[in-house]
Amino acid sequence: MARLARLVIPHQQHHLIQRGNAGTPIFRDTQDYAMFLDWLKEAARQFQVAIHAYVLMPDHLHLLLTPADESGLGKMMQWLGRHYVPYFNRKYQRSGTLWQGRYRATVIEAARYFVPCSIYIESNPLRAEQVADAADYPWSSYRHHIGMLIDPLITDHPLYWALGNTPFQREAVYREQMQASLPEREMRELTLATLKGWMLGSDAFKAEMSKLTARRVEPIKRGRPRKQGV
């Protein structure tokens, strides 16, 4: 069976996951994280992809982003691989692939899932028990969103700005949402939709987005069609 093309729709929000091959660490020290972020910033600028949230974990990463066109996301990730993988292999005297196959990504309905997805991404270090407070983890966008620093990689999304009329209000609301944590069901939805490449959103959103792409946005329903009454 032919591999399903990735679902990419310009100007819509996408959640992306990239994992290390067979659990291989993709970041081993501070320099690795810093180099990757520098290259990510350059690639995002070059291929017109706005990065709204991110986390770099030792063996995987998440991005929440908006591409300006259909090809920019793929080109950005390809460019990153061409720069980061050779650097990593040279440094650690290894060869071969670093990634576990293709990166996984899908479109999410921003109005419903933008803030939950951002929180889901930045709470990874908490779920992995690497830190007790997400603000203590240096390799995510969380500290930007709560006003601890300005991250030049991040393009603030209008839905983040809508959290409050002032920076203080936005940062406080965002911190509260992190402390409240996401329901397990919502985290499963975000993970499975991204890994399988199916759009996440309401029926109305999916119907609207399906007009913008030739690719299916959700799986075909299984089973025979229901018989109509006589």
C-alpha positions as CSV (number, residue, x, y, z in Angstrom):
1,M,0.0,0.0,0.0
2,A,1.3,3.4,-0.9
3,R,2.4,5.6,2.0
4,L,-0.1,8.3,2.8
5,A,1.2,11.8,2.0
6,R,1.6,14.1,4.9
7,L,-1.2,16.5,5.6
8,V,0.1,20.0,5.3
9,I,-2.2,23.0,4.9
10,P,-0.7,26.5,4.7
11,H,-1.6,29.0,7.4
12,Q,-3.0,26.3,9.7
13,Q,-1.5,25.1,12.9
14,H,0.4,21.8,12.8
15,H,1.7,19.6,15.7
16,L,4.9,17.7,14.8
17,I,6.8,14.8,16.6
18,Q,10.3,13.6,15.7
19,R,11.8,10.7,17.6
20,G,15.3,9.2,17.8
21,N,15.8,5.9,16.0
22,A,14.9,3.0,18.4
23,G,15.0,5.3,21.4
24,T,18.5,6.7,20.5
25,P,19.3,9.9,22.3
26,I,19.2,12.8,19.8
27,F,20.6,15.4,22.4
28,R,23.3,14.4,24.8
29,D,24.6,17.7,26.1
30,T,23.9,21.4,26.3
31,Q,25.7,22.1,23.0
32,D,23.5,19.7,21.1
33,Y,20.3,21.4,22.3
34,A,21.7,24.8,21.6
35,M,23.0,23.9,18.1
36,F,19.6,22.3,17.1
37,L,17.7,25.4,18.3
38,D,20.0,27.7,16.3
39,W,19.5,25.7,13.2
40,L,15.8,25.4,13.8
41,K,15.6,29.2,14.0
42,E,17.5,29.6,10.8
43,A,15.4,26.9,9.0
44,A,12.1,28.4,10.2
45,R,13.1,31.8,8.9
46,Q,14.4,30.5,5.6
47,F,11.3,28.4,4.8
48,Q,8.7,30.7,6.4
49,V,7.5,28.5,9.2
50,A,6.3,30.2,12.4
51,I,7.2,28.3,15.5
52,H,4.7,28.8,18.3
53,A,5.8,26.2,20.9
54,Y,8.5,23.5,21.2
55,V,10.2,21.1,23.5
56,L,13.4,19.2,23.0
57,M,13.6,16.0,25.0
58,P,16.6,13.7,25.1
59,D,15.1,11.2,22.6
60,H,12.4,13.2,20.8
61,L,11.0,16.6,20.1
62,H,7.7,18.4,19.5
63,L,6.9,21.5,17.5
64,L,3.7,23.6,17.2
65,L,4.0,25.6,14.0
66,T,2.3,27.3,11.1
67,P,3.8,27.0,7.6
68,A,3.3,29.8,5.1
69,D,3.1,27.3,2.1
70,E,2.6,23.6,1.4
71,S,6.3,22.8,1.0
72,G,7.9,24.9,3.7
73,L,7.4,22.4,6.6
74,G,9.0,19.5,4.7
75,K,11.9,21.7,3.5
76,M,12.5,23.0,7.0
77,M,12.8,19.5,8.5
78,Q,15.0,18.3,5.6
79,W,17.3,21.2,6.0
80,L,17.5,20.6,9.8
81,G,18.4,16.9,9.2
82,R,21.1,17.8,6.7
83,H,22.8,20.1,9.3
84,Y,22.1,18.5,12.6
85,V,22.6,14.8,11.8
86,P,26.1,15.1,10.3
87,Y,27.1,17.3,13.3
88,F,25.8,14.7,15.8
89,N,27.4,11.8,14.0
90,R,30.8,13.5,13.8
91,K,30.7,14.5,17.4
92,Y,29.8,11.1,18.7
93,Q,31.7,9.0,16.1
94,R,28.6,7.3,14.8
95,S,27.0,6.8,11.4
96,G,23.6,6.2,9.9
97,T,20.2,7.6,10.6
98,L,19.4,9.4,13.8
99,W,15.6,9.7,13.3
100,Q,13.0,7.0,13.7
101,G,11.6,7.2,10.2
102,R,9.7,10.2,9.0
103,Y,8.7,12.9,11.3
104,R,5.0,12.8,12.2
105,A,2.7,15.8,11.9
106,T,-0.9,16.8,11.4
107,V,-3.2,19.8,11.3
108,I,-5.0,20.9,14.4
109,E,-8.0,23.2,14.8
110,A,-6.4,26.2,16.5
111,A,-9.5,27.5,18.2
112,R,-10.0,24.3,20.0
113,Y,-6.5,22.8,20.4
114,F,-3.9,25.5,20.1
115,V,-3.4,26.3,23.8
116,P,-3.9,22.6,24.9
117,C,-1.4,21.5,22.3
118,S,1.1,24.1,23.5
119,I,0.7,23.0,27.1
120,Y,0.9,19.3,26.1
121,I,4.2,20.0,24.4
122,E,5.8,22.1,27.2
123,S,4.6,19.7,29.9
124,N,6.7,16.8,28.5
125,P,9.5,17.3,31.0
126,L,7.0,17.2,33.9
127,R,5.5,13.9,32.6
128,A,9.0,12.5,32.2
129,E,9.8,13.6,35.8
130,Q,12.8,15.5,34.6
131,V,11.8,18.6,36.5
132,A,9.3,19.5,39.2
133,D,8.4,22.8,37.5
134,A,8.2,23.2,33.8
135,A,10.0,26.6,34.2
136,D,13.1,24.7,35.3
137,Y,13.5,23.0,31.9
138,P,15.6,25.1,29.6
139,W,14.8,23.4,26.3
140,S,11.2,24.4,25.8
141,S,9.2,27.5,25.0
142,Y,7.4,27.5,28.4
143,R,9.6,30.2,30.0
144,H,8.8,32.5,27.0
145,H,5.1,32.0,27.5
146,I,5.2,32.9,31.2
147,G,7.4,35.9,30.7
148,M,10.7,34.6,32.1
149,L,12.5,35.4,28.9
150,I,12.0,36.4,25.3
151,D,12.7,33.4,23.0
152,P,13.7,34.7,19.5
153,L,12.6,31.4,18.0
154,I,8.9,31.9,19.0
155,T,6.3,33.6,17.0
156,D,3.4,34.4,19.3
157,H,0.1,33.1,18.0
158,P,-3.0,35.4,18.2
159,L,-4.7,32.8,20.5
160,Y,-1.9,33.2,23.0
161,W,-2.3,37.0,22.9
162,A,-6.1,36.5,23.4
163,L,-5.4,34.9,26.9
164,G,-5.2,38.4,28.4
165,N,-5.1,42.2,27.6
166,T,-1.6,42.6,29.1
167,P,1.5,40.5,29.2
168,F,1.0,39.9,32.9
169,Q,-2.5,38.6,32.3
170,R,-1.5,36.3,29.5
171,E,1.5,34.9,31.4
172,A,-0.7,34.3,34.5
173,V,-3.4,32.5,32.6
174,Y,-0.9,30.4,30.8
175,R,0.9,29.4,34.0
176,E,-2.5,28.5,35.5
177,Q,-3.3,26.2,32.5
178,M,0.0,24.5,32.9
179,Q,-0.6,23.9,36.6
180,A,-4.1,22.6,35.9
181,S,-2.6,20.0,33.4
182,L,-4.5,18.4,30.5
183,P,-7.0,15.6,30.8
184,E,-5.5,12.2,29.8
185,R,-8.1,12.0,27.0
186,E,-7.0,15.2,25.4
187,M,-3.3,14.1,25.5
188,R,-4.2,10.8,23.8
189,E,-6.1,12.7,21.1
190,L,-3.1,14.9,20.3
191,T,-0.6,12.1,20.3
192,L,-2.7,9.6,18.2
193,A,-3.8,12.2,15.6
194,T,-0.2,13.4,15.1
195,L,1.3,9.9,14.9
196,K,-1.4,8.7,12.4
197,G,-1.5,12.0,10.5
198,W,-5.2,12.6,10.8
199,M,-6.6,16.1,11.3
200,L,-7.8,16.9,14.8
201,G,-10.8,19.2,15.1
202,S,-14.5,19.5,14.8
203,D,-16.5,18.1,11.9
204,A,-17.1,21.6,10.6
205,F,-13.4,22.3,10.7
206,K,-12.5,19.1,8.9
207,A,-15.1,19.8,6.2
208,E,-13.7,23.2,5.6
209,M,-10.1,22.0,5.5
210,S,-10.9,19.2,3.2
211,K,-11.7,21.8,0.5
212,L,-8.0,22.9,0.7
213,T,-6.3,19.6,0.2
214,A,-6.7,16.6,-2.1
215,R,-5.6,14.3,0.8
216,R,-8.1,12.6,3.1
217,V,-8.2,14.4,6.5
218,E,-9.7,11.5,8.5
219,P,-9.7,7.7,8.1
220,I,-12.4,6.0,6.0
221,K,-15.2,4.6,8.2
222,R,-15.1,0.8,8.2
223,G,-18.0,-1.5,7.7
224,R,-20.9,-1.7,5.3
225,P,-23.1,1.4,4.7
226,R,-26.3,1.3,6.7
227,K,-29.3,0.1,4.6
228,Q,-31.9,2.7,3.9
229,G,-35.5,2.0,4.9
230,V,-38.0,1.2,2.2
